[in-house]
Amino acid sequence: MAAKLPEAEYIRAQIDEALEQGDQETRAFEERILDNAAPTEVSPWLEMTRWPKYLHGHSFIEVARLASPANLASEPLLVEFSDSLDRVVEQAHASIRDDKVNVFDQARINSFIQRRRAFDRPLMIKLRNSTYRSYKQVFKRLICFAYRTMQPENSIELTHRLTARQLGHLDEMIAIGVELVKAKSTEKRW
């Protein structure tokens, strides 16, 4: 290459090549999640949950795919999990809204869920529909994330491991989900 180009153009080509290589390395680095342990962290929630440490070094795009909504065509089981969550939350919301759960039972549920602390507040039940939708979306993504990270074909190795009890519950959830998917596909044929 040097013999064909004048010296100035040869040097310029080398510089351009080095710059391009540096840009590629920078882009690859920017796509990775970093563990910013500095106390100036923007989000106290991130500090508390330690997500940056947990996801350190992984591609943000690959990790985001793990929590993406279920695909109707390729993930009928995850779609069933999402639909089931919708049904459970809607039934619970309707029960509370229609006063099928009295105030004293709601207080008892609160005391069961939370340990007594100075900052305890009752479980918020009078939420806007948009808030319920947002909460459901977060839980659906969490279910997708948990399920996908436990699949053998998952190429991202994260540091969490489920306990034997959690694995048992996941297996039970999968078995019930498979039965529901089969039942729905049988219904559609008739």
C-alpha positions as CSV (number, residue, x, y, z in Angstrom):
1,M,0.0,0.0,0.0
2,A,2.8,2.4,0.9
3,A,4.4,2.0,-2.6
4,K,1.2,3.0,-4.4
5,L,0.4,6.1,-2.3
6,P,2.4,9.2,-1.8
7,E,3.8,9.5,1.8
8,A,1.2,12.1,3.0
9,E,-1.7,10.1,1.7
10,Y,-0.2,6.9,3.2
11,I,0.1,8.6,6.6
12,R,-3.5,10.0,6.3
13,A,-4.8,6.5,5.5
14,Q,-3.0,5.1,8.6
15,I,-4.5,7.8,10.8
16,D,-8.0,7.3,9.4
17,E,-7.7,3.5,10.0
18,A,-6.5,4.1,13.6
19,L,-9.3,6.6,14.2
20,E,-11.9,4.1,12.8
21,Q,-10.5,1.3,15.0
22,G,-10.6,3.6,18.1
23,D,-14.2,4.6,17.2
24,Q,-15.2,0.9,17.0
25,E,-13.6,0.2,20.3
26,T,-15.4,3.2,21.9
27,R,-18.8,2.2,20.4
28,A,-18.3,-1.4,21.8
29,F,-17.4,0.0,25.2
30,E,-20.4,2.4,25.2
31,E,-22.8,-0.5,24.6
32,R,-21.6,-2.2,27.8
33,I,-23.2,-1.7,31.2
34,L,-20.7,-0.3,33.7
35,D,-20.6,-0.6,37.4
36,N,-20.5,3.0,38.5
37,A,-19.8,2.6,42.2
38,A,-19.3,6.3,42.7
39,P,-21.5,7.9,45.3
40,T,-22.6,10.4,42.8
41,E,-24.9,7.8,41.2
42,V,-27.8,9.5,39.5
43,S,-30.4,7.1,40.8
44,P,-30.6,6.0,44.4
45,W,-32.8,3.2,43.2
46,L,-29.9,1.9,41.1
47,E,-27.6,2.1,44.1
48,M,-30.1,0.3,46.3
49,T,-30.8,-2.5,43.8
50,R,-27.2,-2.8,42.6
51,W,-28.3,-3.4,39.0
52,P,-25.2,-1.8,37.6
53,K,-22.9,-4.2,39.5
54,Y,-25.1,-7.1,38.5
55,L,-25.1,-6.2,34.8
56,H,-21.6,-4.9,34.7
57,G,-19.8,-5.8,31.4
58,H,-22.9,-7.1,29.6
59,S,-24.4,-5.5,26.5
60,F,-27.3,-3.3,27.3
61,I,-29.1,-4.3,24.2
62,E,-28.7,-8.1,25.0
63,V,-29.9,-7.6,28.6
64,A,-32.8,-5.4,27.5
65,R,-34.0,-8.2,25.2
66,L,-34.3,-10.5,28.2
67,A,-36.9,-8.2,29.7
68,S,-38.7,-7.3,26.4
69,P,-42.4,-8.1,26.2
70,A,-43.4,-11.6,25.2
71,N,-43.6,-12.3,21.5
72,L,-47.0,-13.8,20.5
73,A,-45.6,-15.8,17.6
74,S,-42.5,-17.3,19.2
75,E,-43.2,-17.3,23.0
76,P,-46.8,-18.5,23.6
77,L,-45.8,-19.6,27.1
78,L,-44.6,-16.1,28.1
79,V,-47.7,-14.6,26.5
80,E,-49.8,-16.9,28.7
81,F,-47.8,-15.8,31.8
82,S,-48.5,-12.1,30.9
83,D,-52.2,-12.8,30.2
84,S,-52.5,-14.6,33.6
85,L,-50.9,-11.7,35.4
86,D,-53.4,-9.4,33.8
87,R,-56.3,-11.6,34.9
88,V,-55.0,-11.9,38.5
89,V,-54.4,-8.1,38.9
90,E,-57.7,-7.2,37.2
91,Q,-59.6,-9.6,39.5
92,A,-57.9,-8.3,42.6
93,H,-58.5,-4.7,41.5
94,A,-62.2,-5.4,40.8
95,S,-62.6,-7.1,44.2
96,I,-61.2,-4.1,46.0
97,R,-63.0,-1.6,43.9
98,D,-66.3,-3.4,44.3
99,D,-65.8,-3.6,48.1
100,K,-65.6,-7.4,48.1
101,V,-62.5,-7.1,50.4
102,N,-63.4,-5.0,53.4
103,V,-61.2,-2.4,54.9
104,F,-60.2,-4.5,57.9
105,D,-59.1,-7.4,55.7
106,Q,-57.1,-4.9,53.6
107,A,-55.4,-3.7,56.8
108,R,-54.6,-7.3,57.7
109,I,-53.1,-7.9,54.2
110,N,-50.9,-4.9,54.8
111,S,-49.7,-6.1,58.1
112,F,-48.9,-9.5,56.6
113,I,-47.0,-8.0,53.7
114,Q,-44.9,-5.5,55.6
115,R,-43.0,-5.7,58.8
116,R,-43.7,-2.8,61.1
117,R,-41.4,0.1,60.6
118,A,-41.6,3.8,61.2
119,F,-42.1,4.5,57.5
120,D,-44.8,1.9,56.8
121,R,-47.7,2.9,54.8
122,P,-50.8,1.0,53.8
123,L,-50.9,-0.8,50.5
124,M,-52.1,1.7,47.9
125,I,-55.3,0.4,46.4
126,K,-56.9,3.5,45.0
127,L,-54.6,3.9,42.0
128,R,-55.3,5.2,38.5
129,N,-55.8,2.6,35.8
130,S,-52.7,3.9,34.1
131,T,-50.7,3.1,37.3
132,Y,-52.1,-0.4,37.3
133,R,-51.1,-0.8,33.7
134,S,-47.6,0.5,34.4
135,Y,-47.1,-1.9,37.4
136,K,-48.4,-4.8,35.3
137,Q,-45.9,-4.0,32.5
138,V,-43.0,-3.9,35.0
139,F,-44.0,-7.3,36.5
140,K,-44.5,-8.8,33.0
141,R,-41.0,-7.7,32.0
142,L,-39.7,-9.2,35.3
143,I,-41.4,-12.5,34.6
144,C,-40.0,-12.5,31.1
145,F,-36.5,-11.7,32.4
146,A,-36.6,-14.4,35.1
147,Y,-37.9,-17.0,32.6
148,R,-35.5,-16.2,29.8
149,T,-32.4,-16.0,32.0
150,M,-33.1,-19.6,33.1
151,Q,-33.4,-21.0,29.6
152,P,-30.4,-23.1,28.4
153,E,-30.3,-21.3,25.1
154,N,-29.7,-18.0,26.9
155,S,-26.3,-16.7,25.9
156,I,-25.9,-14.1,28.6
157,E,-24.5,-15.5,31.8
158,L,-25.7,-13.5,34.8
159,T,-24.6,-14.1,38.3
160,H,-28.0,-15.0,39.9
161,R,-29.1,-18.5,40.7
162,L,-32.5,-19.5,41.7
163,T,-33.0,-21.5,44.9
164,A,-34.4,-25.0,44.8
165,R,-37.7,-23.6,46.0
166,Q,-37.8,-20.9,43.3
167,L,-36.9,-23.5,40.6
168,G,-39.7,-25.7,41.9
169,H,-42.2,-22.8,41.6
170,L,-40.8,-21.9,38.1
171,D,-41.2,-25.5,37.0
172,E,-44.8,-25.5,38.4
173,M,-45.6,-22.3,36.7
174,I,-44.2,-23.6,33.4
175,A,-46.2,-26.8,33.7
176,I,-49.5,-24.9,34.3
177,G,-48.7,-22.5,31.5
178,V,-48.0,-25.3,29.1
179,E,-51.4,-26.9,30.0
180,L,-53.2,-23.5,29.5
181,V,-51.5,-23.0,26.1
182,K,-52.5,-26.5,25.0
183,A,-56.1,-26.0,26.2
184,K,-56.3,-22.7,24.3
185,S,-54.9,-24.2,21.1
186,T,-57.4,-27.1,21.4
187,E,-60.3,-24.5,21.9
188,K,-59.3,-22.7,18.8
189,R,-59.4,-25.9,16.7
190,W,-63.0,-26.5,17.7
